[in-house]
Structure formats: structure tokens, C-alpha cells
Amino acid sequence: MCHPIHIEESVTVARSPELVWSAVPAFGKDLTWREGLADMTPDPPGPPAVGTKVHEELTTGGRSYAADSIVTHVGPMTYRFEGSGTLGKLAGSRTVVTGESPCDAVFTSQIEITPLGDEPTDPTGHRPHRTTRAAR
């Protein structure tokens, strides 16, 4: 059985939290700092809002991955999302807080991926039956 994978990264930026946050919710800017990211498209366009759908495509390690998520929470300098993709279910957040100095910001991005094959089982211990449609 696979277990969820939790990835969290934080970076301190020598800028005000407000300035750093102004760049975080601009989905298109991810293309400039996330290596291998080919697409990061919000629907509707604009900053994160509860219900915003985001499609992303990434190539890393010689493989391509896709994910579709939806923003589930937006707060002051933070948002959360959840969805699914090539690897399985995912949930995560992006947050900016004040660093040790008021002139520093700490940007944290975290994601938890529950790999495919780790679906819940019914009370008898069986996984729900999946049906797939053949392409015509």
C-alpha cells in the first residue's frame, strides 16, 4: 500500500511579505520559477478565489505529469487547493508570512500526494471497482 507523500519547501526572501505575496497568486509566474512546468492555467483567469480551477502540466525526470485542482480556501496571503492528476490525489497550500525581520518574507509551498492505488477500501477490505471506457 502506498502512503501519502508530503513535500514542503520554504524560502526567505529579502522583501516585504506584501511584495512577495503579490507574485505568489499570479499563476503564470510559476512558469518562470518551476523547472519543467509547461502550463499553469487558472479558470477563470486571475488570482486564486474559492472555486478557481487550475490545470498544470509538468515534465520532470523524463516523464510528463498533469494535474487539475480547485482552490478551496483563500485567506490573507494564503490559499489552499486540492485535486487529482497523473500521480493521484493532491492537496496543498501556498503561504507568505513575515520573516525574522519585517523586511523579510517567508514563502512556503506544500503539497501532499496520495498515489494512485491508495484508494480507500469498503468495510470488507475491497477497493471499489473501477470501470473505464474504451476509446472509440
mmCIF file of the C-alpha atoms, coordinates in Angstrom:
data_MODEL
# 
_entry.id   MODEL 
# 
loop_
_atom_site.group_PDB 
_atom_site.id 
_atom_site.type_symbol 
_atom_site.label_atom_id 
_atom_site.label_alt_id 
_atom_site.label_comp_id 
_atom_site.label_asym_id 
_atom_site.label_entity_id 
_atom_site.label_seq_id 
_atom_site.pdbx_PDB_ins_code 
_atom_site.Cartn_x 
_atom_site.Cartn_y 
_atom_site.Cartn_z 
_atom_site.occupancy 
_atom_site.B_iso_or_equiv 
_atom_site.pdbx_formal_charge 
_atom_site.auth_seq_id 
_atom_site.auth_comp_id 
_atom_site.auth_asym_id 
_atom_site.auth_atom_id 
_atom_site.pdbx_PDB_model_num 
ATOM 1   C CA . MET A 1 1   ? 0.000   0.000  0.000   1.00 0.00 ? 1   MET A CA 1 
ATOM 2   C CA . CYS A 1 2   ? 1.273   3.470  -0.890  1.00 0.00 ? 2   CYS A CA 1 
ATOM 3   C CA . HIS A 1 3   ? 1.307   6.223  1.704   1.00 0.00 ? 3   HIS A CA 1 
ATOM 4   C CA . PRO A 1 4   ? 0.835   9.952  1.118   1.00 0.00 ? 4   PRO A CA 1 
ATOM 5   C CA . ILE A 1 5   ? 3.928   11.879 0.135   1.00 0.00 ? 5   ILE A CA 1 
ATOM 6   C CA . HIS A 1 6   ? 4.320   15.252 1.856   1.00 0.00 ? 6   HIS A CA 1 
ATOM 7   C CA . ILE A 1 7   ? 6.589   17.892 0.332   1.00 0.00 ? 7   ILE A CA 1 
ATOM 8   C CA . GLU A 1 8   ? 7.101   21.288 1.932   1.00 0.00 ? 8   GLU A CA 1 
ATOM 9   C CA . GLU A 1 9   ? 9.585   23.962 0.938   1.00 0.00 ? 9   GLU A CA 1 
ATOM 10  C CA . SER A 1 10  ? 10.144  27.396 2.429   1.00 0.00 ? 10  SER A CA 1 
ATOM 11  C CA . VAL A 1 11  ? 12.344  30.212 1.234   1.00 0.00 ? 11  VAL A CA 1 
ATOM 12  C CA . THR A 1 12  ? 13.140  33.527 2.902   1.00 0.00 ? 12  THR A CA 1 
ATOM 13  C CA . VAL A 1 13  ? 13.002  36.499 0.554   1.00 0.00 ? 13  VAL A CA 1 
ATOM 14  C CA . ALA A 1 14  ? 14.537  39.867 1.437   1.00 0.00 ? 14  ALA A CA 1 
ATOM 15  C CA . ARG A 1 15  ? 11.378  41.739 0.504   1.00 0.00 ? 15  ARG A CA 1 
ATOM 16  C CA . SER A 1 16  ? 8.203   42.726 2.311   1.00 0.00 ? 16  SER A CA 1 
ATOM 17  C CA . PRO A 1 17  ? 5.581   39.985 2.690   1.00 0.00 ? 17  PRO A CA 1 
ATOM 18  C CA . GLU A 1 18  ? 3.124   42.115 0.684   1.00 0.00 ? 18  GLU A CA 1 
ATOM 19  C CA . LEU A 1 19  ? 5.532   42.381 -2.257  1.00 0.00 ? 19  LEU A CA 1 
ATOM 20  C CA . VAL A 1 20  ? 6.274   38.642 -2.201  1.00 0.00 ? 20  VAL A CA 1 
ATOM 21  C CA . TRP A 1 21  ? 2.562   37.805 -1.959  1.00 0.00 ? 21  TRP A CA 1 
ATOM 22  C CA . SER A 1 22  ? 1.855   39.988 -4.999  1.00 0.00 ? 22  SER A CA 1 
ATOM 23  C CA . ALA A 1 23  ? 3.811   37.454 -7.088  1.00 0.00 ? 23  ALA A CA 1 
ATOM 24  C CA . VAL A 1 24  ? 2.594   34.217 -5.467  1.00 0.00 ? 24  VAL A CA 1 
ATOM 25  C CA . PRO A 1 25  ? -1.026  34.130 -6.695  1.00 0.00 ? 25  PRO A CA 1 
ATOM 26  C CA . ALA A 1 26  ? -0.047  35.070 -10.273 1.00 0.00 ? 26  ALA A CA 1 
ATOM 27  C CA . PHE A 1 27  ? -0.301  31.525 -11.662 1.00 0.00 ? 27  PHE A CA 1 
ATOM 28  C CA . GLY A 1 28  ? 1.540   32.414 -14.891 1.00 0.00 ? 28  GLY A CA 1 
ATOM 29  C CA . LYS A 1 29  ? 4.652   33.408 -12.932 1.00 0.00 ? 29  LYS A CA 1 
ATOM 30  C CA . ASP A 1 30  ? 5.091   29.759 -11.899 1.00 0.00 ? 30  ASP A CA 1 
ATOM 31  C CA . LEU A 1 31  ? 6.408   29.180 -15.427 1.00 0.00 ? 31  LEU A CA 1 
ATOM 32  C CA . THR A 1 32  ? 9.439   31.353 -14.578 1.00 0.00 ? 32  THR A CA 1 
ATOM 33  C CA . TRP A 1 33  ? 10.494  29.543 -11.395 1.00 0.00 ? 33  TRP A CA 1 
ATOM 34  C CA . ARG A 1 34  ? 9.172   25.961 -11.554 1.00 0.00 ? 34  ARG A CA 1 
ATOM 35  C CA . GLU A 1 35  ? 11.560  23.972 -13.720 1.00 0.00 ? 35  GLU A CA 1 
ATOM 36  C CA . GLY A 1 36  ? 9.769   21.715 -16.208 1.00 0.00 ? 36  GLY A CA 1 
ATOM 37  C CA . LEU A 1 37  ? 6.392   23.431 -15.822 1.00 0.00 ? 37  LEU A CA 1 
ATOM 38  C CA . ALA A 1 38  ? 4.838   23.797 -19.276 1.00 0.00 ? 38  ALA A CA 1 
ATOM 39  C CA . ASP A 1 39  ? 1.342   25.002 -18.369 1.00 0.00 ? 39  ASP A CA 1 
ATOM 40  C CA . MET A 1 40  ? -0.339  26.597 -15.356 1.00 0.00 ? 40  MET A CA 1 
ATOM 41  C CA . THR A 1 41  ? -3.777  27.780 -16.418 1.00 0.00 ? 41  THR A CA 1 
ATOM 42  C CA . PRO A 1 42  ? -6.403  29.113 -13.988 1.00 0.00 ? 42  PRO A CA 1 
ATOM 43  C CA . ASP A 1 43  ? -10.105 29.132 -14.876 1.00 0.00 ? 43  ASP A CA 1 
ATOM 44  C CA . PRO A 1 44  ? -11.300 31.796 -14.553 1.00 0.00 ? 44  PRO A CA 1 
ATOM 45  C CA . PRO A 1 45  ? -8.128  33.817 -15.201 1.00 0.00 ? 45  PRO A CA 1 
ATOM 46  C CA . GLY A 1 46  ? -6.823  35.941 -12.350 1.00 0.00 ? 46  GLY A CA 1 
ATOM 47  C CA . PRO A 1 47  ? -5.729  35.416 -8.763  1.00 0.00 ? 47  PRO A CA 1 
ATOM 48  C CA . PRO A 1 48  ? -6.908  32.450 -6.679  1.00 0.00 ? 48  PRO A CA 1 
ATOM 49  C CA . ALA A 1 49  ? -10.505 32.564 -5.480  1.00 0.00 ? 49  ALA A CA 1 
ATOM 50  C CA . VAL A 1 50  ? -12.520 29.761 -3.933  1.00 0.00 ? 50  VAL A CA 1 
ATOM 51  C CA . GLY A 1 51  ? -13.653 27.645 -6.889  1.00 0.00 ? 51  GLY A CA 1 
ATOM 52  C CA . THR A 1 52  ? -10.827 28.639 -9.269  1.00 0.00 ? 52  THR A CA 1 
ATOM 53  C CA . LYS A 1 53  ? -9.828  25.574 -11.300 1.00 0.00 ? 53  LYS A CA 1 
ATOM 54  C CA . VAL A 1 54  ? -6.159  25.192 -12.200 1.00 0.00 ? 54  VAL A CA 1 
ATOM 55  C CA . HIS A 1 55  ? -4.665  22.898 -14.839 1.00 0.00 ? 55  HIS A CA 1 
ATOM 56  C CA . GLU A 1 56  ? -0.939  22.271 -14.832 1.00 0.00 ? 56  GLU A CA 1 
ATOM 57  C CA . GLU A 1 57  ? 1.448   20.211 -16.906 1.00 0.00 ? 57  GLU A CA 1 
ATOM 58  C CA . LEU A 1 58  ? 4.970   19.363 -15.797 1.00 0.00 ? 58  LEU A CA 1 
ATOM 59  C CA . THR A 1 59  ? 7.812   17.330 -17.279 1.00 0.00 ? 59  THR A CA 1 
ATOM 60  C CA . THR A 1 60  ? 10.492  16.069 -14.931 1.00 0.00 ? 60  THR A CA 1 
ATOM 61  C CA . GLY A 1 61  ? 12.728  13.030 -14.840 1.00 0.00 ? 61  GLY A CA 1 
ATOM 62  C CA . GLY A 1 62  ? 11.807  12.251 -18.457 1.00 0.00 ? 62  GLY A CA 1 
ATOM 63  C CA . ARG A 1 63  ? 8.084   11.881 -17.643 1.00 0.00 ? 63  ARG A CA 1 
ATOM 64  C CA . SER A 1 64  ? 5.122   14.172 -18.136 1.00 0.00 ? 64  SER A CA 1 
ATOM 65  C CA . TYR A 1 65  ? 2.518   14.785 -15.453 1.00 0.00 ? 65  TYR A CA 1 
ATOM 66  C CA . ALA A 1 66  ? -0.797  16.639 -15.430 1.00 0.00 ? 66  ALA A CA 1 
ATOM 67  C CA . ALA A 1 67  ? -2.944  17.799 -12.537 1.00 0.00 ? 67  ALA A CA 1 
ATOM 68  C CA . ASP A 1 68  ? -6.281  19.538 -12.161 1.00 0.00 ? 68  ASP A CA 1 
ATOM 69  C CA . SER A 1 69  ? -7.043  21.227 -8.872  1.00 0.00 ? 69  SER A CA 1 
ATOM 70  C CA . ILE A 1 70  ? -9.544  23.621 -7.379  1.00 0.00 ? 70  ILE A CA 1 
ATOM 71  C CA . VAL A 1 71  ? -8.891  26.400 -4.879  1.00 0.00 ? 71  VAL A CA 1 
ATOM 72  C CA . THR A 1 72  ? -10.718 25.506 -1.661  1.00 0.00 ? 72  THR A CA 1 
ATOM 73  C CA . HIS A 1 73  ? -9.703  28.337 0.679   1.00 0.00 ? 73  HIS A CA 1 
ATOM 74  C CA . VAL A 1 74  ? -8.319  31.858 0.311   1.00 0.00 ? 74  VAL A CA 1 
ATOM 75  C CA . GLY A 1 75  ? -7.128  33.950 3.261   1.00 0.00 ? 75  GLY A CA 1 
ATOM 76  C CA . PRO A 1 76  ? -4.718  36.789 3.916   1.00 0.00 ? 76  PRO A CA 1 
ATOM 77  C CA . MET A 1 77  ? -1.552  35.830 1.993   1.00 0.00 ? 77  MET A CA 1 
ATOM 78  C CA . THR A 1 78  ? -2.553  32.154 1.744   1.00 0.00 ? 78  THR A CA 1 
ATOM 79  C CA . TYR A 1 79  ? -4.603  29.770 -0.344  1.00 0.00 ? 79  TYR A CA 1 
ATOM 80  C CA . ARG A 1 80  ? -5.309  26.019 -0.315  1.00 0.00 ? 80  ARG A CA 1 
ATOM 81  C CA . PHE A 1 81  ? -6.152  23.686 -3.168  1.00 0.00 ? 81  PHE A CA 1 
ATOM 82  C CA . GLU A 1 82  ? -7.000  20.052 -3.818  1.00 0.00 ? 82  GLU A CA 1 
ATOM 83  C CA . GLY A 1 83  ? -7.483  17.886 -6.869  1.00 0.00 ? 83  GLY A CA 1 
ATOM 84  C CA . SER A 1 84  ? -6.026  14.945 -8.733  1.00 0.00 ? 84  SER A CA 1 
ATOM 85  C CA . GLY A 1 85  ? -3.667  14.141 -11.535 1.00 0.00 ? 85  GLY A CA 1 
ATOM 86  C CA . THR A 1 86  ? -1.317  11.649 -13.106 1.00 0.00 ? 86  THR A CA 1 
ATOM 87  C CA . LEU A 1 87  ? 0.147   10.660 -9.731  1.00 0.00 ? 87  LEU A CA 1 
ATOM 88  C CA . GLY A 1 88  ? -3.089  10.536 -7.725  1.00 0.00 ? 88  GLY A CA 1 
ATOM 89  C CA . LYS A 1 89  ? -4.949  12.798 -5.312  1.00 0.00 ? 89  LYS A CA 1 
ATOM 90  C CA . LEU A 1 90  ? -3.285  16.002 -4.204  1.00 0.00 ? 90  LEU A CA 1 
ATOM 91  C CA . ALA A 1 91  ? -3.801  18.798 -1.709  1.00 0.00 ? 91  ALA A CA 1 
ATOM 92  C CA . GLY A 1 92  ? -1.610  21.716 -0.770  1.00 0.00 ? 92  GLY A CA 1 
ATOM 93  C CA . SER A 1 93  ? -1.168  25.367 0.006   1.00 0.00 ? 93  SER A CA 1 
ATOM 94  C CA . ARG A 1 94  ? 0.922   28.449 -0.589  1.00 0.00 ? 94  ARG A CA 1 
ATOM 95  C CA . THR A 1 95  ? 1.533   30.925 2.202   1.00 0.00 ? 95  THR A CA 1 
ATOM 96  C CA . VAL A 1 96  ? 3.603   34.057 2.842   1.00 0.00 ? 96  VAL A CA 1 
ATOM 97  C CA . VAL A 1 97  ? 4.409   35.228 6.389   1.00 0.00 ? 97  VAL A CA 1 
ATOM 98  C CA . THR A 1 98  ? 6.713   37.826 7.899   1.00 0.00 ? 98  THR A CA 1 
ATOM 99  C CA . GLY A 1 99  ? 10.249  36.562 8.451   1.00 0.00 ? 99  GLY A CA 1 
ATOM 100 C CA . GLU A 1 100 ? 12.627  37.316 11.321  1.00 0.00 ? 100 GLU A CA 1 
ATOM 101 C CA . SER A 1 101 ? 12.742  40.921 10.119  1.00 0.00 ? 101 SER A CA 1 
ATOM 102 C CA . PRO A 1 102 ? 9.656   42.866 8.995   1.00 0.00 ? 102 PRO A CA 1 
ATOM 103 C CA . CYS A 1 103 ? 11.555  43.399 5.732   1.00 0.00 ? 103 CYS A CA 1 
ATOM 104 C CA . ASP A 1 104 ? 11.762  39.643 5.107   1.00 0.00 ? 104 ASP A CA 1 
ATOM 105 C CA . ALA A 1 105 ? 9.065   37.280 3.894   1.00 0.00 ? 105 ALA A CA 1 
ATOM 106 C CA . VAL A 1 106 ? 8.935   33.502 4.155   1.00 0.00 ? 106 VAL A CA 1 
ATOM 107 C CA . PHE A 1 107 ? 7.176   31.825 1.232   1.00 0.00 ? 107 PHE A CA 1 
ATOM 108 C CA . THR A 1 108 ? 6.044   28.244 1.929   1.00 0.00 ? 108 THR A CA 1 
ATOM 109 C CA . SER A 1 109 ? 4.647   25.862 -0.654  1.00 0.00 ? 109 SER A CA 1 
ATOM 110 C CA . GLN A 1 110 ? 3.410   22.480 0.495   1.00 0.00 ? 110 GLN A CA 1 
ATOM 111 C CA . ILE A 1 111 ? 1.735   19.586 -1.257  1.00 0.00 ? 111 ILE A CA 1 
ATOM 112 C CA . GLU A 1 112 ? 0.577   16.139 -0.228  1.00 0.00 ? 112 GLU A CA 1 
ATOM 113 C CA . ILE A 1 113 ? 0.122   13.496 -2.906  1.00 0.00 ? 113 ILE A CA 1 
ATOM 114 C CA . THR A 1 114 ? -1.764  10.256 -2.308  1.00 0.00 ? 114 THR A CA 1 
ATOM 115 C CA . PRO A 1 115 ? -0.507  7.974  -5.078  1.00 0.00 ? 115 PRO A CA 1 
ATOM 116 C CA . LEU A 1 116 ? -2.871  6.036  -7.311  1.00 0.00 ? 116 LEU A CA 1 
ATOM 117 C CA . GLY A 1 117 ? -3.598  2.615  -5.878  1.00 0.00 ? 117 GLY A CA 1 
ATOM 118 C CA . ASP A 1 118 ? -4.053  4.006  -2.385  1.00 0.00 ? 118 ASP A CA 1 
ATOM 119 C CA . GLU A 1 119 ? -7.819  4.421  -2.649  1.00 0.00 ? 119 GLU A CA 1 
ATOM 120 C CA . PRO A 1 120 ? -9.941  3.710  0.387   1.00 0.00 ? 120 PRO A CA 1 
ATOM 121 C CA . THR A 1 121 ? -11.441 0.263  0.744   1.00 0.00 ? 121 THR A CA 1 
ATOM 122 C CA . ASP A 1 122 ? -15.020 -0.677 1.603   1.00 0.00 ? 122 ASP A CA 1 
ATOM 123 C CA . PRO A 1 123 ? -15.801 -2.268 5.013   1.00 0.00 ? 123 PRO A CA 1 
ATOM 124 C CA . THR A 1 124 ? -14.883 -5.726 3.656   1.00 0.00 ? 124 THR A CA 1 
ATOM 125 C CA . GLY A 1 125 ? -11.415 -4.517 2.649   1.00 0.00 ? 125 GLY A CA 1 
ATOM 126 C CA . HIS A 1 126 ? -12.099 -4.420 -1.100  1.00 0.00 ? 126 HIS A CA 1 
ATOM 127 C CA . ARG A 1 127 ? -11.301 -1.466 -3.289  1.00 0.00 ? 127 ARG A CA 1 
ATOM 128 C CA . PRO A 1 128 ? -14.224 -0.023 -5.236  1.00 0.00 ? 128 PRO A CA 1 
ATOM 129 C CA . HIS A 1 129 ? -14.490 -1.423 -8.761  1.00 0.00 ? 129 HIS A CA 1 
ATOM 130 C CA . ARG A 1 130 ? -13.313 0.951  -11.448 1.00 0.00 ? 130 ARG A CA 1 
ATOM 131 C CA . THR A 1 131 ? -14.771 0.936  -14.897 1.00 0.00 ? 131 THR A CA 1 
ATOM 132 C CA . THR A 1 132 ? -13.107 2.536  -17.851 1.00 0.00 ? 132 THR A CA 1 
ATOM 133 C CA . ARG A 1 133 ? -14.487 3.279  -21.263 1.00 0.00 ? 133 ARG A CA 1 
ATOM 134 C CA . ALA A 1 134 ? -12.583 2.140  -24.277 1.00 0.00 ? 134 ALA A CA 1 
ATOM 135 C CA . ALA A 1 135 ? -11.716 4.898  -26.723 1.00 0.00 ? 135 ALA A CA 1 
ATOM 136 C CA . ARG A 1 136 ? -13.703 4.698  -29.927 1.00 0.00 ? 136 ARG A CA 1 
# 
